[in-house]
């Protein structure tokens, strides 16, 4: 009996230790190998113009298929599809809006979605077919890519994890924990140091983005993925094709005006 009690006490001690170990299994600080890889990413994607861009315009189209549904009433083409972006000088939270942002997506010449962040507040204008997916359009369930531009700053935890394959590329896997505690994972092509994937947990499940068809702007040297596939819980929701991109063009602040007469 005494032996049994002793074993139970020892098991509880081990279990208690494991509970405290698991949340900090990546440790703190920055791996030197991870820092080296991030510097190679910056170099491969355009250097300083990619690291601290002022603005970005993307134009293209997208295939929308919520929950992977294929029927014509739920899945359809969004064309044209625009993004306008003014970048921030700094960021300490990966999955929240920053700078200024606007998305416009059209279905048969009607606005399917319009998302605007003016630097302080957000407004959503959604078609009736998009309204029930409102949560899937929130910044916290989508934002994350840009944090890699700031992960060498103070306060970030940066780790190199086990290598993996993604979309036909053998990749380094980077873990970033920003100063606010948000966690993001990146898959980085070992040959070209292009970002092939980015993922994080959301209240709606695991969010993954796969990037491909990289194109270099001859004038600025900025390198942009022209295809982005967006997944929730392993199912593709949207497949975006950016036909055109324009870096560091002066954007009119009126693009980001919130319509006070329209509820968000």
C-alpha positions in Angstrom: 0.0 0.0 0.0 2.8 2.4 0.9 4.5 1.6 -2.4 1.3 2.4 -4.3 1.0 5.8 -2.5 4.6 6.5 -3.3 4.1 5.8 -7.0 1.0 8.0 -7.1 2.9 10.9 -5.5 5.8 10.5 -7.9 3.4 10.5 -10.9 1.7 13.7 -9.7 5.1 15.3 -9.4 6.1 14.3 -13.0 2.7 15.4 -14.3 3.0 18.8 -12.6 6.4 19.4 -14.1 5.1 18.5 -17.6 2.2 21.0 -17.2 4.7 23.8 -16.6 7.1 22.7 -19.3 4.6 22.4 -22.2 3.6 26.1 -22.5 7.2 27.3 -22.8 8.6 24.4 -24.9 10.0 26.8 -27.5 11.9 28.8 -24.9 12.6 32.5 -25.3 14.9 34.7 -27.3 16.0 34.1 -30.9 17.8 31.1 -32.5 20.9 32.3 -34.4 19.9 29.9 -37.3 16.4 31.4 -37.3 17.8 34.9 -37.5 20.1 33.8 -40.4 17.1 32.4 -42.3 15.0 35.6 -41.7 17.8 37.7 -43.1 17.9 35.5 -46.2 14.2 35.9 -46.6 14.5 39.7 -46.6 17.3 39.5 -49.1 15.5 37.1 -51.4 12.2 39.1 -51.4 13.7 42.5 -52.2 15.8 43.8 -49.3 14.8 47.1 -47.6 12.0 47.8 -50.0 10.3 44.5 -48.9 11.2 44.9 -45.3 9.8 48.4 -44.9 7.5 49.2 -47.8 5.3 52.2 -47.7 2.3 50.9 -49.7 1.1 48.1 -51.8 -1.8 47.7 -54.4 -2.9 44.3 -55.5 -5.4 43.6 -58.3 -6.8 40.3 -59.5 -9.6 37.8 -58.9 -10.5 35.0 -56.6 -12.5 31.8 -56.4 -14.6 31.7 -53.3 -15.8 28.3 -51.9 -16.7 28.5 -48.2 -16.2 25.2 -46.3 -15.0 23.9 -49.7 -18.5 23.9 -51.1 -18.7 23.6 -54.9 -22.4 24.3 -55.7 -22.9 27.4 -57.9 -25.0 29.2 -55.2 -22.2 29.1 -52.7 -19.0 29.0 -54.8 -18.3 31.6 -57.4 -15.8 34.0 -59.0 -14.9 37.2 -57.3 -13.7 39.7 -60.0 -12.3 42.2 -59.7 -10.6 41.8 -56.4 -8.4 44.6 -54.9 -6.2 45.3 -51.9 -4.9 48.7 -50.9 -2.3 48.8 -48.1 -0.4 51.4 -46.2 2.2 49.6 -44.1 3.0 50.4 -40.4 6.4 51.5 -39.1 6.3 48.8 -36.4 4.1 45.9 -35.3 3.9 44.0 -32.0 0.8 41.9 -32.6 0.6 39.6 -35.6 -3.1 39.0 -35.8 -4.6 42.5 -35.6 -4.9 45.3 -38.1 -2.2 48.0 -38.4 -1.3 50.8 -40.8 -4.3 51.2 -43.2 -6.1 48.5 -45.2 -8.9 48.1 -47.8 -10.2 45.1 -49.6 -12.8 45.2 -52.4 -14.2 42.1 -53.9 -17.0 42.0 -56.5 -19.5 39.4 -57.7 -21.3 40.1 -61.0 -20.5 43.8 -60.6 -22.0 43.9 -57.0 -19.8 44.4 -53.9 -19.4 41.0 -52.3 -17.2 42.4 -49.5 -15.5 45.7 -48.6 -13.3 45.7 -45.6 -11.7 49.0 -44.5 -9.3 49.8 -41.6 -8.5 53.5 -41.3 -5.8 53.2 -38.7 -8.2 53.2 -35.8 -11.5 51.5 -36.6 -12.8 48.8 -39.0 -15.8 48.7 -41.2 -17.3 45.7 -43.1 -19.7 46.1 -46.0 -20.9 42.6 -46.9 -23.3 41.2 -49.6 -26.2 39.1 -48.2 -24.3 36.0 -49.4 -21.3 37.0 -47.4 -23.0 38.1 -44.2 -23.1 34.6 -42.5 -19.4 34.4 -43.0 -18.7 37.7 -41.2 -16.3 36.2 -38.6 -14.2 34.6 -41.3 -13.4 38.1 -42.7 -12.3 39.6 -39.3 -8.7 40.7 -39.1 -7.9 38.5 -36.2 -8.7 35.4 -38.3 -6.7 36.5 -41.3 -3.8 38.8 -40.4 -0.3 37.4 -39.8 2.0 37.5 -42.8 3.5 40.9 -42.1 4.8 40.1 -38.6 7.8 38.4 -40.1 9.0 41.8 -41.2 9.4 42.8 -37.5 10.5 39.5 -35.9 14.1 40.6 -35.5 13.0 43.5 -33.3 13.2 43.5 -29.5 10.6 41.4 -27.7 10.1 38.7 -30.3 10.7 35.0 -29.7 12.0 33.4 -32.9 12.8 29.7 -33.2 13.7 27.3 -36.0 11.7 24.0 -35.8 11.8 20.7 -37.7 12.0 21.0 -41.5 8.9 20.0 -43.5 7.5 19.8 -47.0 4.8 22.2 -48.2 3.3 22.5 -51.7 6.2 20.6 -53.2 8.9 22.6 -51.5 11.3 21.4 -48.7 11.0 24.1 -46.1 12.5 25.5 -43.0 9.8 26.1 -40.3 9.9 29.2 -38.2 8.0 29.9 -35.0 7.4 33.5 -34.1 5.9 34.7 -30.8 5.4 38.5 -30.9 5.5 40.8 -27.8 1.7 40.5 -27.4 1.9 36.7 -27.1 0.5 35.9 -30.5 2.0 32.9 -32.3 2.6 32.4 -36.0 4.4 29.7 -38.0 6.1 30.2 -41.4 7.3 27.7 -44.0 10.3 29.0 -45.9 11.6 27.4 -49.2 15.1 26.1 -48.5 16.3 26.9 -52.1 15.0 30.4 -52.8 14.0 31.5 -49.2 10.5 32.4 -50.4 7.7 32.2 -47.9 5.6 29.2 -48.9 3.2 29.1 -46.0 2.0 30.9 -42.9 -0.3 29.5 -40.2 -1.8 30.3 -36.8 -4.6 29.3 -34.5 -7.9 31.2 -34.6 -11.3 30.8 -32.8 -12.5 29.3 -36.1 -9.7 26.7 -36.2 -6.3 26.4 -37.8 -5.7 29.1 -40.5 -3.2 28.4 -43.3 -2.1 30.4 -46.3 0.0 28.9 -49.1 1.9 31.3 -51.3 3.2 30.7 -54.9 3.9 32.2 -58.3 6.3 34.7 -57.0 7.0 37.7 -59.2 9.7 40.4 -58.9 9.0 44.0 -59.7 11.8 45.1 -62.0 11.8 48.7 -60.9 11.8 48.3 -57.1 13.0 44.7 -56.6 10.0 43.9 -54.5 9.0 40.2 -54.8 5.3 39.4 -54.4 3.4 36.0 -54.4 0.8 36.2 -57.2 -1.3 33.3 -55.9 -2.6 32.9 -52.3 -4.7 30.0 -51.1 -6.5 30.4 -47.8 -7.5 27.5 -45.7 -9.5 27.0 -42.5 -9.2 23.6 -40.7 -7.5 22.1 -43.8 -10.2 23.2 -46.2 -9.6 25.7 -49.0 -12.0 28.7 -48.7 -10.5 31.1 -51.2 -8.0 31.0 -54.0 -6.6 34.4 -55.0 -4.8 35.4 -58.1 -3.1 38.8 -58.1 -2.5 39.8 -61.7 -0.9 43.2 -60.9 0.9 44.7 -58.0 2.3 48.2 -57.4 4.7 49.1 -54.6 5.1 52.4 -52.9 2.6 54.4 -54.9 1.1 57.3 -53.0 -2.4 56.3 -51.8 -5.1 58.8 -51.2 -6.4 58.8 -47.6 -9.9 58.9 -49.0 -9.5 55.2 -49.9 -9.6 54.4 -46.2 -12.5 56.7 -45.1 -15.1 55.0 -42.9 -18.7 55.7 -44.0 -20.2 56.9 -40.7 -23.7 56.4 -42.1 -23.2 52.7 -42.6 -23.1 50.3 -39.7 -20.0 48.0 -39.4 
